[in-house]
Amino acid sequence: MQQESQKDIQDHLRDSLQDSLQHIPKTDKLLNALNAELKMVNPSLLKRITLEFLDAYRQELLEGGVLLDFSTCVKRIVATYQNATQKSLKPLINATGIVVHTNLGRSIFSEEILEEIKPILTQYNNLEYNLQKGSRGERYIHLQGQFKALLGAEDVLVVNNNAAAVFLILNTFAKGKEVIVSRGELIEIGGSFRIPRVMEDSGAILHEVGTTNKTHFKDYQEAISENSAMLFKAHKSNYAIEGFSEEVGFNELVKLARKYNLIDYYDLGSGYFSVLDSVFTGYEPSLETISALNPSLVSFSGDKLIGGAQAGIIFGKKALIDKLKQNQLLRMLRVDKFTIAALEATLSAYLKGNIKVIPTAQMLLRDKESLHALAQELAAQIPPNFNPQIIATKSYSGGGAMPSHYLESFGVAIFAKDLSVLKLDETKLEQHFRRYGIIARLENSALILDMRTLFKSDFTRIVESLKALL
Ligand SMILES: *Cc1c(COP(=O)(O)O)cnc(C)c1O
């Protein structure tokens, strides 16, 4: 009797399941509806997403899930499709005051630079073509003239990024040989680039000298042996040793290397042209100053303080750069026309003294008066409910330059106490800003928008995002 009724229940369940499964929409019918809804589609992607949806839906029903009506099915597939076809990179507003912010894409380009490089990218070009001879040309020729003119260096080579430059130089000149480095400069940058590890992978043998806080000239001198290839100096970039410390200047390493017929190499990290002297003097030497030492090799990034594209720029002695060009690795580290075009336009602006088209330089050079005026302008546009205050702030060049020195700036602050009436606090406001693509700074119960990295064209979005909270 009991068995009988259980069987009844099972039969009933099976019947209703059959019924449910029959209600799953047919693929063709769904695709027609989807095509009408989405207008322009990638047919194979849409079909794959639809089939995946139907599989998952069938599985859900088998596990006791509920039936969906046709339009709900269409809606869900449309959402998945739109998600799959969305771009991942999004423009953001940098209100942090850190000019070269690696997480936010480092240096940005101006409309003028983009207009200038547009013909190179939308048309064929002489990337590796010698127009005079009508034959194959050299990719590395392009940026040479401009860099040489700016730096007064014998030769220049541009690779994919500065990390690649460091690796290429060590691999070319110090494989199986000793590289002498101060213990105070065995740095890690950005979590993945560690000098000792890069040395090891390049085949170079690390010879540490000195101590963490003090390295003397004689430490380098005493470490030199017949197995030494190079005296290496690394910019400390993201830290500074305060107090009882001493390091040997690159000028002394250049002299010492020359005396013992070794290569001196400075991994400079950032590097800036002397038009920015007013920002960095006393903290960082300009590229021109370093080049005037007549060093063997120096490398720095293309998208840090010079404000161009991601690249590793190597300059120094022609004989050494010729050797770098013979290393097979160079083929793997080579730069694209995008990079060359963007860097060329940036360098051309420096050569012409037209640095207003280089946003990184512009932001670094902003003076207190103009920053204050910008802050006033933004504060005036913000709804009074937020009680925006103009405050003095500390902004940073970023990119590993002057890690312990700030640039005086002004910002607009919105304080927690003024947010409570709106049932908000500063962390909620910070999250809200992020949803609008605005990256701001939290400090002492306030949310701060630093003017050094903002443009007037950013104000509309900032003001609109705040209005949306009222
Ligand atoms: C930033 C930096 C690097 C890495 O340069 P990328 O262009 O990011 O590859 C290497 N060395 C130093 C000292 C740096 O500051």
The ligand as an SDF file (V2000), in Angstrom:
LIG
                    3D

 15 15  0  0  0  0  0  0  0  0999 V2000
   60.1500   51.3020  -12.1870 C   0  0  0  0  0  0  0  0  0  0  0  0
   61.5040   50.7350  -12.0480 C   0  0  0  0  0  0  0  0  0  0  0  0
   61.8750   49.5940  -12.7680 C   0  0  0  0  0  0  0  0  0  0  0  0
   60.9130   48.8800  -13.6830 C   0  0  0  0  0  0  0  0  0  0  0  0
   60.6070   49.6700  -14.7790 O   0  0  0  0  0  0  0  0  0  0  0  0
   59.3570   49.2660  -15.7250 P   0  0  0  0  0  0  0  0  0  0  0  0
   59.4040   50.2850  -16.8120 O   0  0  0  0  0  0  0  0  0  0  0  0
   58.1580   49.3170  -14.8730 O   0  0  0  0  0  0  0  0  0  0  0  0
   59.6400   47.8930  -16.2180 O   0  0  0  0  0  0  0  0  0  0  0  0
   63.1540   49.1180  -12.6200 C   0  0  0  0  0  0  0  0  0  0  0  0
   64.0360   49.7160  -11.7960 N   0  0  0  0  0  0  0  0  0  0  0  0
   63.7180   50.8220  -11.0730 C   0  0  0  0  0  0  0  0  0  0  0  0
   64.7390   51.4220  -10.1720 C   0  0  0  0  0  0  0  0  0  0  0  0
   62.4390   51.3610  -11.1750 C   0  0  0  0  0  0  0  0  0  0  0  0
   62.0880   52.4450  -10.4570 O   0  0  0  0  0  0  0  0  0  0  0  0
  1  2  1  0
  2  3  1  0
  2 14  2  0
  3  4  1  0
  3 10  2  0
  4  5  1  0
  5  6  1  0
  6  7  2  0
  6  8  1  0
  6  9  1  0
 10 11  1  0
 11 12  2  0
 12 13  1  0
 12 14  1  0
 14 15  1  0
M  END
$$$$
